Amino acid sequence: MNRLRTRTLKTLGTLSAALLMTTAFASCAVQAPVDEDKVIIFGKSKDAVTLDAADTTDGESSAVVVNITEPLLRFKRESTLVEPALAESYTVSDDKLTWTFKLRKGVVFHDGTPLNAEAVKFNYERQMDEKSPWRFKGKFEYWHLFFGAVKAIEAPDEHTVVIRLNRPDATFKTNLALYTMGISSPTAIKKYGEDYFKNPVGTGPYKFDRWIRNEKIKLLRNENYWGVKPSIDMLIYKPVPDNAVRLLELETNSINVLDGINPDDVPRIRKDPNLKLITQPGLNVGYLAMNNDKEPFNKLEVRLAINHAINKAALVKAFFADGTLGTAAVNPMPSTIWGYNTQIQDYDYNPEKAKALLKKAGYPDGFTTKLWTMPIARPYMPQPTRIAESIQADLQKVGIKAEIVTYEWGTYLDKLSGGEHTMALAGWIGDNGDPDNFLYTLLDKNNTVKGSAANYAFYKGEGTHELLVKAQQVYDQAERARLYEQAQVLIKQDAPWVPLFHSTQMMATRAGVEQFYLHPVGEKRFDTIMWSKK
């Protein structure tokens, strides 16, 4: 039966490849003939939620927008250090409150309008000003998370942008490289209005062509790109929700690049001469958030009990290739980030201790609750349903009956930010390699505003908050590291989460695909990708 199923899926994959390539080529036949070696099809686990870079918060959307729009500064190819992008240079005042950027000259948006200081000002004020008529229904969560220190944006001349802060912010420069800071054409935003999210216009190496929901997003090479133009004429994003089916499509050449791999399939990829596995230490964390605003998770003893009830070592062994592609998490951020507290000891797996804590909290027979799980695989959660089932079984052993529920990806994220959940599986891929991006973003009380919360535990530790805000205003890295180490101690004591695991970042390509690089922050840039010459 398994062999029959495999043959059937492979046949379907081959047909899918032929149909997709035919459709892709036919759709641009009027424009110009398409060379098969100039097309890359990227198989991803889910369709994008939005293509408005400023309002993007999920990895499935950012994988697209990072190739369409560009920020003033960007991360270097394989590093969290930043380099000039749309700004060719910048200076900062001695008091760290005034940042001045000089824009590249001659850069144009995909619609032919010029990039200038007023365009940058328009984009940033659109995110900052809640009364802006150009926000439409957007939440612009990343601005709220990372740019609270911005006081004003000025455009003193065509190629100069001045950003004034109301307090020093040691994270400001790296935060400017986030994909949400990609600059869109003001003309296009005004033209498309509420439909801009599906008609993006930027300055990047690829320009948007079309989006057929749950089928494909097609980008074309930007022939007027200010930098080195891509070797690829057409970039297609194809959503394939199931990891196993997506791998079959890679094997049959229906797709050329794959994101989202079941760890158990890694040996199979490595043995196939037609495929290539790319790995890198992951800047991520997968975790179980307990909503501290809701009973019984407002009780510390309950949160501690759940930490003791979950067998993390077994989860890592079962879902991360016997532990070779992931590690059990102790803290809310991976140990590859500076400021990680190596002295903290994890809560041990101890069901009897968990039962005793539940009894102390007033639940000697446990309780009934719901366990939310995401509908799609993520790097930090490769098989979310099966992981949820394993956690469900662990909780059952200590008397907690958890019903597993899920929602469509965009709805899932909206409901989490609205605080509708009790317990929920979630995760984070670091945006910039700074501890602030994990600790402040995910666990500070400022980020518990329902509707735009990134702190899904709704944890409001006052001592933690004081340390994290202070660390943002200190420019000495050693001092910042000390503050973050102290914050991790408080977070561990308060136990708003169960930190579960950190995974190795993995992608796979056809053997002929070259010059594609994983990035520590998970950016999926396709500006350098190419097919090797035959």
C-alpha positions as CSV (number, residue, x, y, z in Angstrom):
1,M,0.0,0.0,0.0
2,N,2.8,2.4,0.9
3,R,4.7,1.7,-2.4
4,L,1.4,2.1,-4.4
5,R,0.8,5.5,-2.6
6,T,4.3,6.6,-3.4
7,R,4.1,5.8,-7.0
8,T,0.7,7.5,-7.3
9,L,2.1,10.7,-5.6
10,K,5.1,10.7,-7.8
11,T,2.9,10.4,-10.9
12,L,0.8,13.3,-9.6
13,G,3.9,15.3,-8.9
14,T,5.2,14.8,-12.4
15,L,1.8,15.9,-13.9
16,S,1.8,18.8,-11.5
17,A,5.3,19.8,-12.7
18,A,4.3,19.7,-16.3
19,L,1.1,21.7,-15.7
20,L,2.7,24.3,-13.5
21,M,5.6,24.9,-15.9
22,T,3.2,25.0,-18.9
23,T,1.0,27.5,-17.0
24,A,4.0,29.6,-15.9
25,F,5.4,29.8,-19.4
26,A,2.0,30.3,-21.1
27,S,1.1,33.2,-18.7
28,C,4.0,35.3,-20.0
29,A,4.1,34.0,-23.6
30,V,2.7,37.3,-24.7
31,Q,5.6,39.1,-23.1
32,A,8.5,37.0,-24.2
33,P,9.6,33.4,-24.5
34,V,10.7,31.9,-21.2
35,D,13.9,29.9,-20.8
36,E,13.4,27.0,-18.4
37,D,16.8,27.7,-16.9
38,K,15.7,31.2,-16.0
39,V,12.8,30.1,-13.8
40,I,12.9,29.1,-10.1
41,I,9.9,27.6,-8.4
42,F,10.0,27.8,-4.6
43,G,7.8,25.3,-2.8
44,K,6.6,26.7,0.6
45,S,4.2,25.4,3.2
46,K,1.5,28.1,2.9
47,D,0.4,31.0,0.8
48,A,1.3,34.5,1.9
49,V,-1.1,36.4,4.1
50,T,-0.2,39.9,2.7
51,L,2.3,41.4,0.3
52,D,2.3,44.8,2.1
53,A,5.8,44.6,3.6
54,A,5.0,47.2,6.3
55,D,2.1,45.1,7.6
56,T,3.8,41.7,7.3
57,T,4.4,39.6,10.4
58,D,4.7,36.0,9.2
59,G,7.4,34.1,7.4
60,E,5.3,32.9,4.5
61,S,4.6,36.6,3.5
62,S,8.1,37.9,4.3
63,A,9.6,35.2,2.0
64,V,8.0,37.1,-0.9
65,V,8.1,40.8,0.1
66,V,11.8,40.7,0.9
67,N,12.5,40.3,-2.8
68,I,10.1,43.1,-3.8
69,T,10.8,45.9,-1.4
70,E,14.0,47.1,0.3
71,P,14.8,49.0,3.5
72,L,17.3,51.8,4.0
73,L,19.8,49.2,5.5
74,R,19.9,45.5,5.0
75,F,21.5,42.5,6.5
76,K,24.7,41.2,4.9
77,R,24.3,38.1,2.9
78,E,25.0,35.6,5.7
79,S,25.3,37.8,8.8
80,T,23.2,39.9,11.1
81,L,25.5,42.8,10.5
82,V,23.9,45.6,8.4
83,E,25.1,47.3,5.2
84,P,23.7,50.1,3.1
85,A,20.7,49.4,0.8
86,L,18.5,52.2,-0.3
87,A,20.6,54.5,1.9
88,E,24.1,54.7,0.7
89,S,25.4,56.2,4.0
90,Y,24.2,57.3,7.4
91,T,25.4,59.3,10.4
92,V,24.2,59.5,14.0
93,S,24.5,62.3,16.5
94,D,26.6,62.0,19.6
95,D,23.5,61.8,21.8
96,K,22.2,58.9,19.6
97,L,18.9,60.8,19.0
98,T,19.3,62.0,15.4
99,W,20.0,59.6,12.5
100,T,20.7,61.1,9.1
101,F,20.5,58.9,5.9
102,K,21.7,59.8,2.4
103,L,19.7,58.0,-0.3
104,R,21.0,56.4,-3.4
105,K,20.4,58.6,-6.4
106,G,18.6,57.3,-9.5
107,V,16.6,54.5,-7.8
108,V,13.1,54.1,-9.2
109,F,10.1,52.0,-8.0
110,H,8.8,49.3,-10.2
111,D,6.0,51.7,-11.4
112,G,8.7,54.1,-12.6
113,T,8.2,56.7,-9.9
114,P,11.4,58.0,-8.2
115,L,12.6,56.9,-4.7
116,N,13.2,60.1,-2.7
117,A,13.1,61.3,0.9
118,E,9.4,62.1,0.8
119,A,8.7,58.5,-0.3
120,V,10.6,57.2,2.7
121,K,8.9,59.7,5.0
122,F,5.5,58.7,3.7
123,N,6.2,55.0,4.3
124,Y,7.4,55.4,7.9
125,E,4.7,57.9,8.9
126,R,2.1,55.5,7.4
127,Q,3.3,53.0,10.0
128,M,3.8,55.4,12.8
129,D,0.6,57.5,12.5
130,E,-2.5,55.6,13.6
131,K,-4.6,58.3,11.9
132,S,-2.9,58.0,8.6
133,P,-5.5,57.5,5.8
134,W,-3.1,55.1,4.1
135,R,-3.1,52.5,6.8
136,F,-6.4,51.0,5.7
137,K,-7.1,48.0,7.9
138,G,-3.4,47.2,8.6
139,K,-2.0,46.6,12.1
140,F,1.6,47.5,11.4
141,E,2.7,45.4,14.4
142,Y,6.4,45.5,13.8
143,W,6.5,49.3,14.1
144,H,4.7,49.0,17.4
145,L,7.2,46.3,18.5
146,F,10.5,47.9,17.4
147,F,10.1,51.6,16.7
148,G,8.5,53.1,19.8
149,A,11.5,55.4,20.2
150,V,10.9,57.2,16.9
151,K,9.6,60.8,17.4
152,A,9.7,62.3,13.9
153,I,10.8,61.6,10.4
154,E,12.0,64.5,8.2
155,A,12.9,65.0,4.6
156,P,15.0,68.2,4.4
157,D,15.9,67.6,0.8
158,E,15.3,65.0,-2.0
159,H,18.0,62.6,-0.9
160,T,18.2,63.1,2.8
161,V,16.1,61.4,5.5
162,V,16.4,62.4,9.2
163,I,14.9,60.2,11.9
164,R,14.7,61.7,15.4
165,L,14.3,59.5,18.5
166,N,12.9,60.4,21.9
167,R,15.4,58.2,23.6
168,P,18.5,56.3,22.6
169,D,17.8,52.9,21.2
170,A,20.7,50.4,20.8
171,T,18.5,48.2,18.5
172,F,17.5,51.0,16.1
173,K,20.1,50.4,13.4
174,T,19.6,46.7,13.0
175,N,15.8,47.1,13.3
176,L,15.9,49.3,10.2
177,A,17.0,46.3,8.2
178,L,13.8,44.4,9.0
179,Y,11.7,43.4,6.0
180,T,8.8,45.5,7.3
181,M,10.9,48.6,6.7
182,G,11.0,47.9,3.0
183,I,9.9,51.1,1.1
184,S,6.8,50.9,-1.1
185,S,5.8,53.3,-3.9
186,P,3.5,56.0,-2.3
187,T,1.9,56.3,-5.8
188,A,1.0,52.6,-5.8
189,I,-0.3,52.7,-2.2
190,K,-2.6,55.6,-3.1
191,K,-3.6,54.0,-6.4
192,Y,-4.6,50.6,-5.0
193,G,-5.8,51.7,-1.6
194,E,-7.1,48.7,0.4
195,D,-6.0,46.4,-2.4
196,Y,-2.3,47.4,-2.1
197,F,-1.6,44.3,0.0
198,K,-2.1,42.2,-3.2
199,N,-0.4,44.7,-5.6
200,P,3.0,45.5,-4.0
201,V,5.4,47.9,-5.7
202,G,8.9,48.4,-4.4
203,T,12.5,48.9,-5.7
204,G,13.8,45.3,-5.2
205,P,15.4,42.9,-7.6
206,Y,12.0,41.3,-8.5
207,K,8.8,43.0,-9.3
208,F,5.3,41.7,-8.7
209,D,3.4,40.2,-11.6
210,R,0.4,38.2,-10.2
211,W,-1.0,36.4,-7.3
212,I,-3.5,33.5,-7.7
213,R,-4.6,32.6,-4.1
214,N,-3.3,29.2,-2.9
215,E,-1.8,28.5,-6.3
216,K,1.1,30.8,-7.0
217,I,2.7,34.2,-6.7
218,K,4.8,35.2,-9.7
219,L,7.6,37.7,-9.7
220,L,9.6,38.9,-12.6
221,R,13.1,40.2,-12.8
222,N,13.4,44.0,-12.3
223,E,15.2,45.1,-15.4
224,N,15.7,48.6,-13.9
225,Y,17.2,47.4,-10.6
226,W,19.8,49.7,-9.2
227,G,22.1,46.8,-8.1
228,V,23.2,43.6,-9.7
229,K,20.2,42.1,-11.6
230,P,19.2,38.6,-10.8
231,S,20.1,35.8,-13.3
232,I,16.5,34.5,-13.0
233,D,13.8,36.0,-15.2
234,M,10.8,34.5,-13.2
235,L,10.4,33.5,-9.6
236,I,7.3,31.5,-8.6
237,Y,6.1,30.8,-5.1
238,K,4.0,27.6,-4.9
239,P,2.2,26.7,-1.7
240,V,2.3,23.0,-0.9
241,P,1.0,22.5,2.7
242,D,2.3,18.9,3.4
243,N,6.0,18.5,4.0
244,A,6.1,15.0,2.5
245,V,4.2,16.0,-0.7
246,R,6.4,19.0,-1.1
247,L,9.5,16.8,-1.0
248,L,8.0,14.5,-3.6
249,E,7.5,17.6,-5.8
250,L,11.2,18.5,-5.4
251,E,12.2,15.0,-6.3
252,T,10.0,15.1,-9.5
253,N,11.3,18.7,-10.3
254,S,7.8,20.3,-9.8
255,I,9.6,22.7,-7.6
256,N,13.3,23.7,-7.5
257,V,13.7,25.0,-3.9
258,L,12.0,23.6,-0.8
259,D,11.3,25.1,2.6
260,G,10.0,22.9,5.4
261,I,11.5,19.4,5.8
262,N,10.5,16.6,8.1
263,P,13.7,15.8,10.0
264,D,13.1,12.1,9.3
265,D,13.4,12.9,5.5
266,V,16.9,14.4,5.8
267,P,18.8,11.1,5.1
268,R,16.6,10.6,2.0
269,I,17.6,14.0,0.7
270,R,21.3,13.5,1.4
271,K,21.3,10.2,-0.5
272,D,19.6,11.6,-3.6
273,P,22.3,12.9,-6.1
274,N,19.6,15.1,-7.7
275,L,19.0,17.0,-4.5
276,K,21.1,19.3,-2.2
277,L,20.5,19.9,1.5
278,I,21.4,23.3,2.9
279,T,21.7,23.7,6.7
280,Q,22.6,26.4,9.2
281,P,22.2,26.8,13.0
282,G,18.7,28.2,13.5
283,L,18.1,31.6,15.1
284,N,14.7,30.4,16.4
285,V,12.6,29.0,19.2
286,G,9.5,26.9,19.4
287,Y,7.5,27.2,22.5
288,L,4.2,26.6,24.4
289,A,2.7,29.9,25.5
290,M,0.4,29.8,28.5
291,N,-2.0,32.7,28.6
292,N,-1.2,34.3,31.9
293,D,-4.4,36.4,31.8
294,K,-6.6,33.3,31.9
295,E,-7.3,30.8,34.7
296,P,-5.7,28.5,35.6
297,F,-2.6,29.8,33.8
298,N,-2.5,32.9,36.0
299,K,-1.2,30.7,38.8
300,L,2.5,30.1,38.9
301,E,2.2,26.6,40.3
302,V,0.1,25.6,37.2
303,R,2.7,27.0,34.8
304,L,5.5,25.3,36.7
305,A,3.6,22.0,36.7
306,I,3.2,22.1,32.9
307,N,7.0,22.8,32.6
308,H,7.6,19.7,34.6
309,A,5.0,17.6,32.7
310,I,6.4,17.9,29.2
311,N,9.1,15.6,28.2
312,K,11.2,17.9,26.0
313,A,14.0,15.4,25.5
314,A,11.5,12.9,24.0
315,L,10.1,15.5,21.7
316,V,13.5,16.5,20.4
317,K,14.4,12.8,19.8
318,A,11.1,12.1,18.1
319,F,10.8,15.2,15.8
320,F,14.3,16.3,15.2
321,A,16.0,13.3,13.7
322,D,17.0,11.7,17.0
323,G,18.2,15.1,18.3
324,T,20.7,15.7,15.4
325,L,18.6,18.6,14.0
326,G,17.4,20.3,17.1
327,T,18.0,20.9,20.8
328,A,15.8,21.2,23.8
329,A,15.3,24.9,24.8
330,V,16.1,26.2,28.2
331,N,15.7,29.9,27.6
332,P,13.4,31.9,25.3
333,M,16.3,32.5,22.9
334,P,18.9,30.2,21.3
335,S,22.4,30.0,22.8
336,T,23.9,31.3,19.5
337,I,22.8,34.8,20.5
338,W,25.1,36.9,22.7
339,G,23.6,37.5,26.2
340,Y,22.4,34.0,26.5
341,N,22.4,32.9,30.2
342,T,24.3,29.6,30.4
343,Q,23.9,29.3,34.2
344,I,20.1,28.7,34.1
345,Q,19.0,25.2,34.7
346,D,15.9,23.8,33.0
347,Y,12.9,22.4,34.8
348,D,13.3,18.6,34.8
349,Y,10.8,16.2,33.4
350,N,9.0,15.1,36.5
351,P,5.3,14.1,36.3
352,E,5.1,13.5,40.0
353,K,6.4,17.0,40.8
354,A,3.9,18.3,38.3
355,K,1.0,16.6,40.1
356,A,2.1,17.9,43.4
357,L,2.2,21.5,42.0
358,L,-1.2,21.1,40.5
359,K,-2.5,19.9,43.9
360,K,-0.9,22.9,45.6
361,A,-2.6,25.2,43.0
362,G,-6.0,23.7,43.9
363,Y,-6.3,21.2,41.0
364,P,-5.6,17.8,42.6
365,D,-7.5,16.0,39.8
366,G,-6.1,18.3,37.0
367,F,-8.3,20.3,34.8
368,T,-9.7,20.5,31.2
369,T,-8.3,23.0,28.7
370,K,-7.6,23.6,25.0
371,L,-4.2,23.2,23.3
372,W,-3.9,25.4,20.2
373,T,-1.6,24.2,17.4
374,M,-0.5,25.9,14.2
375,P,-1.9,24.5,10.9
376,I,1.4,24.5,9.0
377,A,5.0,23.3,9.5
378,R,7.5,25.9,10.6
379,P,11.3,25.5,11.0
380,Y,10.8,25.5,14.8
381,M,7.8,23.3,14.6
382,P,8.3,20.7,11.8
383,Q,5.2,18.6,12.6
384,P,2.9,20.7,14.7
385,T,0.0,18.4,14.9
386,R,2.1,15.4,16.0
387,I,4.0,17.6,18.5
388,A,0.7,18.8,19.9
389,E,-0.5,15.2,20.3
390,S,2.7,14.2,22.1
391,I,2.3,17.2,24.5
392,Q,-1.4,16.3,24.9
393,A,-0.3,12.8,26.0
394,D,2.2,14.2,28.5
395,L,-0.4,16.5,30.0
396,Q,-2.9,13.6,30.3
397,K,-0.4,11.7,32.5
398,V,-0.7,14.5,35.2
399,G,-4.4,14.9,34.9
400,I,-4.7,17.8,32.4
401,K,-7.1,17.0,29.6
402,A,-6.2,19.2,26.6
403,E,-8.4,19.3,23.5
404,I,-6.3,20.1,20.4
405,V,-7.7,22.9,18.2
406,T,-6.3,24.9,15.2
407,Y,-7.3,27.5,12.7
408,E,-6.2,28.8,9.3
409,W,-2.7,30.3,9.5
410,G,-3.7,34.0,9.3
411,T,-6.7,33.5,11.6
412,Y,-4.5,31.6,14.1
413,L,-2.0,34.5,14.3
414,D,-4.8,37.0,14.7
415,K,-6.5,35.1,17.5
416,L,-3.2,34.6,19.3
417,S,-2.5,38.4,19.1
418,G,-6.0,38.9,20.4
419,G,-5.4,36.7,23.4
420,E,-8.2,34.3,22.7
421,H,-6.2,31.1,23.4
422,T,-5.5,29.3,26.7
423,M,-2.3,27.4,25.7
424,A,-0.8,27.6,22.2
425,L,2.1,26.4,20.3
426,A,4.1,29.2,18.7
427,G,7.5,30.1,17.6
428,W,9.8,32.9,16.5
429,I,12.7,33.3,14.0
430,G,15.0,36.0,15.0
431,D,14.8,39.2,13.0
432,N,18.2,40.7,13.7
433,G,20.3,38.6,16.0
434,D,19.8,40.9,19.0
435,P,18.5,39.5,22.4
436,D,16.0,42.3,22.5
437,N,14.3,40.7,19.4
438,F,13.4,37.6,21.4
439,L,13.1,38.8,25.0
440,Y,11.4,42.2,24.6
441,T,9.4,41.3,21.5
442,L,8.0,38.0,22.9
443,L,7.9,38.6,26.7
444,D,7.7,42.3,27.6
445,K,4.5,43.8,29.0
446,N,4.5,46.5,26.4
447,N,3.7,43.9,23.8
448,T,0.5,42.6,25.3
449,V,-1.9,45.0,23.7
450,K,-4.7,42.7,22.5
451,G,-5.1,42.8,18.7
452,S,-1.4,43.5,18.1
453,A,0.3,41.4,20.9
454,A,3.5,39.5,20.1
455,N,3.7,38.4,23.8
456,Y,1.3,35.5,23.4
457,A,1.8,34.5,27.1
458,F,0.4,38.0,28.0
459,Y,3.2,38.0,30.6
460,K,3.6,41.3,32.4
461,G,6.6,40.9,34.7
462,E,7.5,44.3,36.0
463,G,11.1,43.4,36.9
464,T,11.6,41.9,33.5
465,H,10.2,45.0,31.8
466,E,12.5,47.3,33.7
467,L,15.6,45.3,32.7
468,L,14.5,45.0,29.0
469,V,13.8,48.7,28.6
470,K,17.1,49.6,30.3
471,A,19.0,47.3,27.9
472,Q,17.5,49.1,24.9
473,Q,19.1,52.3,26.0
474,V,22.6,51.0,26.8
475,Y,25.1,50.9,23.9
476,D,27.8,48.9,25.7
477,Q,27.2,45.3,24.6
478,A,28.8,43.8,27.7
479,E,26.4,45.8,29.9
480,R,23.4,44.9,27.7
481,A,24.4,41.2,27.9
482,R,24.4,41.4,31.7
483,L,20.9,42.9,31.8
484,Y,19.6,40.3,29.4
485,E,21.1,37.5,31.5
486,Q,19.2,38.9,34.6
487,A,16.0,39.1,32.6
488,Q,16.2,35.5,31.7
489,V,16.5,34.5,35.4
490,L,13.2,36.3,36.1
491,I,11.5,34.8,33.1
492,K,12.6,31.3,34.1
493,Q,11.2,31.9,37.6
494,D,7.9,33.2,36.4
495,A,7.6,30.4,33.7
496,P,5.2,32.1,31.3
497,W,6.2,29.6,28.6
498,V,7.5,26.1,28.2
499,P,10.5,26.8,25.9
500,L,10.5,23.7,23.7
501,F,13.3,23.6,21.2
502,H,15.6,25.3,18.8
503,S,15.9,23.8,15.3
504,T,18.5,23.7,12.7
505,Q,17.5,25.8,9.7
506,M,17.1,23.6,6.6
507,M,16.2,24.0,3.0
508,A,16.7,21.8,0.0
509,T,17.2,22.5,-3.7
510,R,17.7,20.6,-7.0
511,A,21.3,19.8,-7.5
512,G,21.6,22.3,-10.3
513,V,20.5,25.3,-8.2
514,E,23.5,27.5,-7.2
515,Q,24.1,30.7,-5.3
516,F,21.2,30.3,-2.8
517,Y,22.0,31.1,0.8
518,L,20.3,30.6,4.1
519,H,20.3,33.6,6.3
520,P,20.5,33.6,10.1
521,V,17.2,35.6,10.4
522,G,15.5,33.3,7.9
523,E,15.2,35.8,5.0
524,K,14.6,34.1,1.7
525,R,16.5,36.2,-0.8
526,F,16.6,35.1,-4.4
527,D,18.7,37.9,-5.9
528,T,21.7,35.7,-6.4
529,I,20.1,32.3,-7.2
530,M,20.8,30.7,-10.5
531,W,20.9,27.4,-12.4
532,S,24.4,26.0,-13.0
533,K,25.4,25.8,-16.6
534,K,24.8,22.4,-18.2
